Amino acid sequence: MKKEIIRNNASHEAGHWLTGWILGQSSQSILISCESNGPDSYCERKPHPNFLNLSEINENLGHRVINLLSGAKAECLVMGEFKHEIYKDLVSDYKGAWPDYFMASELFRYYYRSIPEISRKSFEEEWRELERKCEEIILSNIQFINSVTSAAIEKAKLSPLTVTFSFEEMIDIFHNSK
């Protein structure tokens, strides 16, 4: 049971770290809880940059939506496929991934309104496009997520409550998983 909790939490946080790094090099360290009722797991981020124009804000909002969705997307990835039932449970139970999904949906409203009308698709099409980008990043870096998960399980043998990966460790895992 504990190994499954670590695996789920590590996959989730690795998903956040991965998209945060690829889409803006904003990811830092991660903390993974090893207990079901332990402290919250999280992925530390750099502060948002100063924006110079609307297109930068729009791009950042889109990236942030992808980043928020990526935890649950990575956690529901089983044998190289996203399991919709698992994802649906993760984003609907009012704990775990639900706050991420709620924030993503709220930010998406601003993102959608900031797309020029002339190039904007329907609300659902734009949402699906961000989900597709999120899934593409995760699938193309599945080895990274698996490496973080394996390393977290190993580290948990020494630290029974939480596992922390520094920024430097995450960069090493990222580069070594290529």
FIKOLZA-1660 file (N, C-alpha, C; in steps of 0.1 Angstrom, whole numbers, plus 5000, padded with zeros to 4 digits):
% residues 178
   i   px   py   pz ch aa at
   1 5008 4988 5000  A  M  N
   1 5000 5000 5000  A  M CA
   1 5009 5013 5000  A  M  C
   2 5019 5013 5009  A  K  N
   2 5028 5025 5010  A  K CA
   2 5035 5027 4996  A  K  C
   3 5039 5016 4990  A  K  N
   3 5046 5018 4977  A  K CA
   3 5037 5024 4967  A  K  C
   4 5024 5020 4967  A  E  N
   4 5014 5025 4957  A  E CA
   4 5012 5040 4960  A  E  C
   5 5011 5044 4972  A  I  N
   5 5010 5059 4976  A  I CA
   5 5022 5067 4971  A  I  C
   6 5033 5061 4973  A  I  N
   6 5045 5068 4968  A  I CA
   6 5045 5069 4953  A  I  C
   7 5042 5058 4947  A  R  N
   7 5042 5057 4932  A  R CA
   7 5032 5068 4927  A  R  C
   8 5020 5068 4932  A  N  N
   8 5010 5078 4928  A  N CA
   8 5014 5092 4930  A  N  C
   9 5019 5095 4942  A  N  N
   9 5023 5109 4945  A  N CA
   9 5035 5113 4937  A  N  C
  10 5045 5104 4935  A  A  N
  10 5057 5107 4927  A  A CA
  10 5053 5109 4913  A  A  C
  11 5045 5101 4907  A  S  N
  11 5040 5103 4893  A  S CA
  11 5034 5117 4892  A  S  C
  12 5025 5120 4901  A  H  N
  12 5017 5132 4901  A  H CA
  12 5027 5144 4901  A  H  C
  13 5036 5145 4911  A  E  N
  13 5045 5156 4912  A  E CA
  13 5055 5156 4901  A  E  C
  14 5059 5145 4896  A  A  N
  14 5068 5144 4884  A  A CA
  14 5061 5150 4872  A  A  C
  15 5048 5148 4870  A  G  N
  15 5041 5154 4859  A  G CA
  15 5041 5169 4860  A  G  C
  16 5038 5174 4872  A  H  N
  16 5039 5189 4874  A  H CA
  16 5053 5194 4871  A  H  C
  17 5063 5187 4877  A  W  N
  17 5077 5192 4875  A  W CA
  17 5080 5192 4860  A  W  C
  18 5077 5182 4853  A  L  N
  18 5080 5180 4839  A  L CA
  18 5074 5191 4830  A  L  C
  19 5061 5194 4832  A  T  N
  19 5055 5204 4823  A  T CA
  19 5060 5218 4827  A  T  C
  20 5061 5220 4840  A  G  N
  20 5066 5233 4845  A  G CA
  20 5080 5236 4840  A  G  C
  21 5089 5225 4838  A  W  N
  21 5102 5227 4833  A  W CA
  21 5102 5229 4818  A  W  C
  22 5095 5221 4811  A  I  N
  22 5095 5221 4797  A  I CA
  22 5088 5234 4791  A  I  C
  23 5078 5239 4798  A  L  N
  23 5071 5250 4793  A  L CA
  23 5075 5264 4799  A  L  C
  24 5086 5264 4806  A  G  N
  24 5090 5277 4811  A  G CA
  24 5102 5276 4821  A  G  C
  25 5107 5264 4823  A  Q  N
  25 5118 5262 4833  A  Q CA
  25 5115 5269 4846  A  Q  C
  26 5103 5267 4851  A  S  N
  26 5099 5273 4863  A  S CA
  26 5099 5263 4875  A  S  C
  27 5101 5250 4872  A  S  N
  27 5100 5240 4883  A  S CA
  27 5113 5240 4891  A  S  C
  28 5111 5237 4904  A  Q  N
  28 5122 5237 4913  A  Q CA
  28 5123 5223 4920  A  Q  C
  29 5122 5222 4933  A  S  N
  29 5123 5209 4940  A  S CA
  29 5109 5203 4941  A  S  C
  30 5108 5190 4945  A  I  N
  30 5095 5184 4948  A  I CA
  30 5096 5177 4961  A  I  C
  31 5084 5176 4968  A  L  N
  31 5083 5169 4980  A  L CA
  31 5072 5159 4978  A  L  C
  32 5074 5146 4982  A  I  N
  32 5065 5136 4979  A  I CA
  32 5061 5130 4993  A  I  C
  33 5048 5129 4996  A  S  N
  33 5044 5123 5008  A  S CA
  33 5043 5108 5006  A  S  C
  34 5048 5101 5017  A  C  N
  34 5048 5086 5017  A  C CA
  34 5037 5080 5024  A  C  C
  35 5028 5088 5030  A  E  N
  35 5017 5083 5038  A  E CA
  35 5004 5089 5032  A  E  C
  36 4993 5081 5033  A  S  N
  36 4980 5086 5027  A  S CA
  36 4975 5098 5035  A  S  C
  37 4977 5099 5048  A  N  N
  37 4973 5110 5055  A  N CA
  37 4984 5119 5060  A  N  C
  38 4995 5118 5052  A  G  N
  38 5007 5126 5056  A  G CA
  38 5006 5140 5050  A  G  C
  39 5017 5147 5050  A  P  N
  39 5017 5161 5045  A  P CA
  39 5014 5161 5030  A  P  C
  40 5010 5173 5025  A  D  N
  40 5007 5174 5011  A  D CA
  40 5020 5173 5003  A  D  C
  41 5019 5166 4992  A  S  N
  41 5030 5166 4982  A  S CA
  41 5029 5179 4974  A  S  C
  42 5041 5184 4969  A  Y  N
  42 5040 5196 4961  A  Y CA
  42 5052 5197 4952  A  Y  C
  43 5051 5205 4942  A  C  N
  43 5062 5208 4932  A  C CA
  43 5064 5223 4934  A  C  C
  44 5076 5227 4938  A  E  N
  44 5080 5241 4940  A  E CA
  44 5082 5248 4927  A  E  C
  45 5078 5260 4926  A  R  N
  45 5079 5268 4913  A  R CA
  45 5086 5281 4915  A  R  C
  46 5093 5286 4905  A  K  N
  46 5098 5299 4905  A  K CA
  46 5086 5309 4904  A  K  C
  47 5088 5321 4909  A  P  N
  47 5077 5331 4908  A  P CA
  47 5074 5334 4893  A  P  C
  48 5062 5338 4890  A  H  N
  48 5059 5342 4876  A  H CA
  48 5067 5353 4871  A  H  C
  49 5070 5353 4859  A  P  N
  49 5078 5364 4853  A  P CA
  49 5070 5377 4852  A  P  C
  50 5077 5388 4850  A  N  N
  50 5070 5400 4847  A  N CA
  50 5066 5400 4832  A  N  C
  51 5053 5403 4830  A  F  N
  51 5048 5402 4816  A  F CA
  51 5049 5415 4809  A  F  C
  52 5052 5415 4796  A  L  N
  52 5053 5427 4789  A  L CA
  52 5041 5430 4780  A  L  C
  53 5033 5419 4776  A  N  N
  53 5022 5421 4768  A  N CA
  53 5011 5410 4770  A  N  C
  54 5000 5411 4763  A  L  N
  54 4989 5402 4765  A  L CA
  54 4993 5388 4760  A  L  C
  55 5001 5387 4749  A  S  N
  55 5004 5374 4744  A  S CA
  55 5013 5366 4754  A  S  C
  56 5021 5373 4761  A  E  N
  56 5029 5366 4772  A  E CA
  56 5020 5361 4783  A  E  C
  57 5010 5369 4786  A  I  N
  57 5001 5365 4797  A  I CA
  57 4993 5353 4792  A  I  C
  58 4988 5354 4780  A  N  N
  58 4980 5342 4774  A  N CA
  58 4989 5330 4774  A  N  C
  59 5001 5331 4769  A  E  N
  59 5010 5319 4768  A  E CA
  59 5012 5313 4782  A  E  C
  60 5015 5322 4792  A  N  N
  60 5017 5317 4806  A  N CA
  60 5004 5310 4811  A  N  C
  61 4993 5316 4809  A  L  N
  61 4980 5310 4813  A  L CA
  61 4978 5296 4807  A  L  C
  62 4981 5295 4795  A  G  N
  62 4980 5282 4788  A  G CA
  62 4989 5272 4794  A  G  C
  63 5002 5276 4796  A  H  N
  63 5012 5267 4802  A  H CA
  63 5008 5263 4817  A  H  C
  64 5002 5273 4824  A  R  N
  64 4998 5270 4838  A  R CA
  64 4987 5260 4838  A  R  C
  65 4977 5261 4829  A  V  N
  65 4966 5251 4828  A  V CA
  65 4972 5238 4825  A  V  C
  66 4981 5237 4816  A  I  N
  66 4987 5224 4813  A  I CA
  66 4995 5218 4825  A  I  C
  67 5002 5227 4832  A  N  N
  67 5009 5223 4844  A  N CA
  67 5000 5218 4855  A  N  C
  68 4989 5224 4857  A  L  N
  68 4980 5220 4867  A  L CA
  68 4973 5207 4864  A  L  C
  69 4970 5204 4851  A  L  N
  69 4964 5192 4846  A  L CA
  69 4974 5180 4847  A  L  C
  70 4987 5184 4845  A  S  N
  70 4997 5173 4843  A  S CA
  70 4999 5164 4855  A  S  C
  71 4996 5168 4867  A  G  N
  71 4998 5159 4878  A  G CA
  71 4988 5147 4878  A  G  C
  72 4975 5150 4876  A  A  N
  72 4965 5140 4875  A  A CA
  72 4967 5132 4862  A  A  C
  73 4971 5138 4851  A  K  N
  73 4974 5131 4838  A  K CA
  73 4985 5121 4840  A  K  C
  74 4996 5125 4847  A  A  N
  74 5007 5116 4849  A  A CA
  74 5003 5105 4858  A  A  C
  75 4995 5108 4868  A  E  N
  75 4991 5098 4878  A  E CA
  75 4982 5088 4872  A  E  C
  76 4974 5091 4862  A  C  N
  76 4964 5082 4856  A  C CA
  76 4970 5075 4844  A  C  C
  77 4983 5076 4841  A  L  N
  77 4990 5070 4830  A  L CA
  77 4994 5055 4835  A  L  C
  78 4988 5046 4828  A  V  N
  78 4990 5032 4832  A  V CA
  78 4994 5024 4819  A  V  C
  79 5006 5018 4819  A  M  N
  79 5011 5011 4808  A  M CA
  79 5011 5019 4795  A  M  C
  80 5014 5032 4796  A  G  N
  80 5015 5040 4784  A  G CA
  80 5002 5046 4779  A  G  C
  81 4991 5044 4787  A  E  N
  81 4978 5049 4783  A  E CA
  81 4972 5057 4794  A  E  C
  82 4965 5068 4791  A  F  N
  82 4958 5075 4801  A  F CA
  82 4945 5068 4804  A  F  C
  83 4942 5065 4816  A  K  N
  83 4930 5058 4820  A  K CA
  83 4920 5069 4825  A  K  C
  84 4910 5071 4816  A  H  N
  84 4900 5081 4819  A  H CA
  84 4893 5079 4832  A  H  C
  85 4890 5067 4836  A  E  N
  85 4883 5064 4849  A  E CA
  85 4891 5069 4860  A  E  C
  86 4904 5066 4860  A  I  N
  86 4913 5071 4871  A  I CA
  86 4913 5086 4871  A  I  C
  87 4915 5092 4860  A  Y  N
  87 4916 5106 4859  A  Y CA
  87 4903 5113 4864  A  Y  C
  88 4892 5108 4860  A  K  N
  88 4879 5113 4865  A  K CA
  88 4878 5112 4880  A  K  C
  89 4882 5101 4886  A  D  N
  89 4882 5100 4900  A  D CA
  89 4892 5110 4907  A  D  C
  90 4904 5112 4901  A  L  N
  90 4914 5121 4907  A  L CA
  90 4909 5135 4907  A  L  C
  91 4902 5139 4897  A  V  N
  91 4898 5153 4897  A  V CA
  91 4884 5156 4902  A  V  C
  92 4877 5146 4908  A  S  N
  92 4864 5148 4913  A  S CA
  92 4862 5145 4928  A  S  C
  93 4872 5142 4935  A  D  N
  93 4870 5137 4949  A  D CA
  93 4872 5148 4959  A  D  C
  94 4873 5161 4955  A  Y  N
  94 4875 5172 4964  A  Y CA
  94 4888 5172 4973  A  Y  C
  95 4897 5163 4969  A  K  N
  95 4910 5163 4975  A  K CA
  95 4920 5159 4965  A  K  C
  96 4932 5157 4968  A  G  N
  96 4942 5152 4958  A  G CA
  96 4943 5162 4947  A  G  C
  97 4940 5157 4935  A  A  N
  97 4941 5164 4922  A  A CA
  97 4930 5174 4920  A  A  C
  98 4919 5173 4928  A  W  N
  98 4908 5182 4925  A  W CA
  98 4911 5197 4926  A  W  C
  99 4919 5201 4936  A  P  N
  99 4922 5216 4936  A  P CA
  99 4930 5220 4924  A  P  C
 100 4939 5212 4919  A  D  N
 100 4946 5215 4907  A  D CA
 100 4937 5216 4895  A  D  C
 101 4927 5207 4894  A  Y  N
 101 4918 5207 4883  A  Y CA
 101 4909 5220 4884  A  Y  C
 102 4904 5223 4896  A  F  N
 102 4896 5235 4898  A  F CA
 102 4904 5248 4894  A  F  C
 103 4916 5249 4898  A  M  N
 103 4924 5261 4894  A  M CA
 103 4926 5261 4879  A  M  C
 104 4929 5249 4873  A  A  N
 104 4931 5249 4859  A  A CA
 104 4919 5254 4852  A  A  C
 105 4907 5249 4856  A  S  N
 105 4895 5253 4849  A  S CA
 105 4892 5268 4851  A  S  C
 106 4895 5274 4862  A  E  N
 106 4893 5288 4864  A  E CA
 106 4903 5296 4856  A  E  C
 107 4916 5292 4856  A  L  N
 107 4926 5299 4847  A  L CA
 107 4922 5298 4833  A  L  C
 108 4917 5286 4829  A  F  N
 108 4913 5284 4815  A  F CA
 108 4903 5294 4810  A  F  C
 109 4894 5299 4819  A  R  N
 109 4884 5309 4815  A  R CA
 109 4891 5322 4811  A  R  C
 110 4901 5326 4818  A  Y  N
 110 4909 5338 4815  A  Y CA
 110 4917 5335 4802  A  Y  C
 111 4923 5324 4801  A  Y  N
 111 4931 5320 4789  A  Y CA
 111 4922 5321 4777  A  Y  C
 112 4911 5315 4778  A  Y  N
 112 4902 5314 4766  A  Y CA
 112 4898 5329 4762  A  Y  C
 113 4895 5337 4771  A  R  N
 113 4890 5351 4768  A  R CA
 113 4902 5359 4763  A  R  C
 114 4914 5355 4765  A  S  N
 114 4926 5363 4761  A  S CA
 114 4930 5359 4747  A  S  C
 115 4924 5348 4741  A  I  N
 115 4927 5344 4727  A  I CA
 115 4919 5353 4718  A  I  C
 116 4926 5359 4708  A  P  N
 116 4918 5368 4699  A  P CA
 116 4907 5360 4692  A  P  C
 117 4895 5367 4692  A  E  N
 117 4883 5360 4687  A  E CA
 117 4885 5354 4673  A  E  C
 118 4892 5361 4665  A  I  N
 118 4894 5357 4651  A  I CA
 118 4901 5343 4650  A  I  C
 119 4909 5340 4660  A  S  N
 119 4916 5327 4659  A  S CA
 119 4911 5317 4670  A  S  C
 120 4902 5321 4678  A  R  N
 120 4897 5313 4689  A  R CA
 120 4888 5302 4684  A  R  C
 121 4890 5290 4688  A  K  N
 121 4881 5278 4686  A  K CA
 121 4870 5278 4697  A  K  C
 122 4862 5268 4697  A  S  N
 122 4852 5267 4707  A  S CA
 122 4859 5265 4721  A  S  C
 123 4851 5267 4731  A  F  N
 123 4856 5265 4745  A  F CA
 123 4862 5251 4747  A  F  C
 124 4854 5241 4743  A  E  N
 124 4858 5227 4744  A  E CA
 124 4870 5224 4735  A  E  C
 125 4870 5229 4723  A  E  N
 125 4882 5226 4714  A  E CA
 125 4895 5232 4720  A  E  C
 126 4894 5244 4726  A  E  N
 126 4906 5250 4732  A  E CA
 126 4911 5242 4744  A  E  C
 127 4901 5238 4752  A  W  N
 127 4904 5230 4764  A  W CA
 127 4911 5216 4760  A  W  C
 128 4905 5210 4750  A  R  N
 128 4910 5197 4745  A  R CA
 128 4924 5199 4739  A  R  C
 129 4927 5210 4733  A  E  N
 129 4940 5213 4728  A  E CA
 129 4951 5214 4739  A  E  C
 130 4947 5220 4750  A  L  N
 130 4957 5221 4761  A  L CA
 130 4958 5207 4767  A  L  C
 131 4948 5200 4769  A  E  N
 131 4949 5186 4774  A  E CA
 131 4958 5177 4765  A  E  C
 132 4956 5179 4752  A  R  N
 132 4964 5171 4742  A  R CA
 132 4979 5175 4744  A  R  C
 133 4982 5188 4745  A  K  N
 133 4996 5192 4747  A  K CA
 133 5002 5186 4760  A  K  C
 134 4994 5186 4770  A  C  N
 134 4998 5181 4783  A  C CA
 134 5001 5166 4782  A  C  C
 135 4992 5159 4776  A  E  N
 135 4994 5144 4774  A  E CA
 135 5006 5141 4765  A  E  C
 136 5008 5149 4755  A  E  N
 136 5020 5147 4746  A  E CA
 136 5033 5149 4753  A  E  C
 137 5034 5159 4762  A  I  N
 137 5046 5161 4770  A  I CA
 137 5048 5149 4779  A  I  C
 138 5038 5145 4785  A  I  N
 138 5039 5134 4795  A  I CA
 138 5043 5121 4787  A  I  C
 139 5036 5118 4777  A  L  N
 139 5040 5106 4769  A  L CA
 139 5054 5106 4763  A  L  C
 140 5058 5117 4759  A  S  N
 140 5072 5118 4753  A  S CA
 140 5083 5118 4764  A  S  C
 141 5079 5119 4777  A  N  N
 141 5088 5118 4788  A  N CA
 141 5085 5108 4798  A  N  C
 142 5078 5097 4794  A  I  N
 142 5074 5087 4804  A  I CA
 142 5086 5081 4811  A  I  C
 143 5097 5080 4805  A  Q  N
 143 5109 5075 4812  A  Q CA
 143 5113 5084 4824  A  Q  C
 144 5111 5097 4822  A  F  N
 144 5114 5106 4833  A  F CA
 144 5105 5103 4845  A  F  C
 145 5092 5102 4842  A  I  N
 145 5082 5100 4853  A  I CA
 145 5085 5087 4860  A  I  C
 146 5088 5076 4852  A  N  N
 146 5091 5063 4858  A  N CA
 146 5104 5064 4866  A  N  C
 147 5114 5072 4862  A  S  N
 147 5126 5073 4869  A  S CA
 147 5124 5081 4883  A  S  C
 148 5116 5091 4883  A  V  N
 148 5113 5098 4895  A  V CA
 148 5106 5089 4905  A  V  C
 149 5096 5081 4899  A  T  N
 149 5089 5072 4908  A  T CA
 149 5098 5061 4914  A  T  C
 150 5107 5055 4906  A  S  N
 150 5116 5045 4911  A  S CA
 150 5125 5051 4922  A  S  C
 151 5130 5063 4919  A  A  N
 151 5139 5070 4928  A  A CA
 151 5132 5073 4941  A  A  C
 152 5120 5077 4940  A  A  N
 152 5112 5080 4953  A  A CA
 152 5110 5068 4961  A  A  C
 153 5107 5057 4955  A  I  N
 153 5105 5044 4962  A  I CA
 153 5118 5041 4970  A  I  C
 154 5129 5042 4963  A  E  N
 154 5142 5039 4969  A  E CA
 154 5145 5049 4981  A  E  C
 155 5143 5062 4978  A  K  N
 155 5145 5072 4989  A  K CA
 155 5136 5070 5001  A  K  C
 156 5124 5065 4999  A  A  N
 156 5114 5063 5010  A  A CA
 156 5119 5053 5020  A  A  C
 157 5128 5044 5016  A  K  N
 157 5134 5034 5025  A  K CA
 157 5142 5041 5036  A  K  C
 158 5147 5053 5033  A  L  N
 158 5155 5060 5043  A  L CA
 158 5147 5071 5050  A  L  C
 159 5136 5076 5044  A  S  N
 159 5128 5086 5049  A  S CA
 159 5113 5082 5049  A  S  C
 160 5108 5077 5059  A  P  N
 160 5095 5071 5059  A  P CA
 160 5083 5080 5057  A  P  C
 161 5084 5093 5060  A  L  N
 161 5072 5102 5059  A  L CA
 161 5072 5110 5046  A  L  C
 162 5083 5115 5042  A  T  N
 162 5084 5123 5029  A  T CA
 162 5097 5121 5022  A  T  C
 163 5097 5123 5009  A  V  N
 163 5108 5122 5001  A  V CA
 163 5110 5136 4994  A  V  C
 164 5121 5141 4994  A  T  N
 164 5124 5154 4987  A  T CA
 164 5134 5152 4976  A  T  C
 165 5132 5158 4965  A  F  N
 165 5142 5159 4954  A  F CA
 165 5145 5173 4952  A  F  C
 166 5158 5177 4953  A  S  N
 166 5162 5190 4950  A  S CA
 166 5161 5193 4936  A  S  C
 167 5162 5206 4932  A  F  N
 167 5162 5210 4918  A  F CA
 167 5173 5203 4911  A  F  C
 168 5185 5202 4916  A  E  N
 168 5196 5196 4910  A  E CA
 168 5193 5181 4907  A  E  C
 169 5187 5174 4917  A  E  N
 169 5184 5160 4915  A  E CA
 169 5174 5158 4904  A  E  C
 170 5164 5167 4903  A  M  N
 170 5154 5166 4893  A  M CA
 170 5160 5169 4879  A  M  C
 171 5169 5178 4878  A  I  N
 171 5176 5181 4865  A  I CA
 171 5184 5168 4861  A  I  C
 172 5191 5162 4871  A  D  N
 172 5199 5150 4868  A  D CA
 172 5190 5139 4863  A  D  C
 173 5179 5137 4870  A  I  N
 173 5169 5126 4865  A  I CA
 173 5164 5129 4851  A  I  C
 174 5160 5142 4849  A  F  N
 174 5155 5146 4836  A  F CA
 174 5165 5143 4825  A  F  C
 175 5178 5147 4827  A  H  N
 175 5188 5146 4817  A  H CA
 175 5192 5131 4815  A  H  C
 176 5192 5123 4826  A  N  N
 176 5195 5109 4825  A  N CA
 176 5184 5100 4820  A  N  C
 177 5172 5106 4819  A  S  N
 177 5161 5098 4813  A  S CA
 177 5159 5100 4799  A  S  C
 178 5167 5108 4792  A  K  N
 178 5167 5110 4778  A  K CA
 178 5174 5099 4770  A  K  C
% end
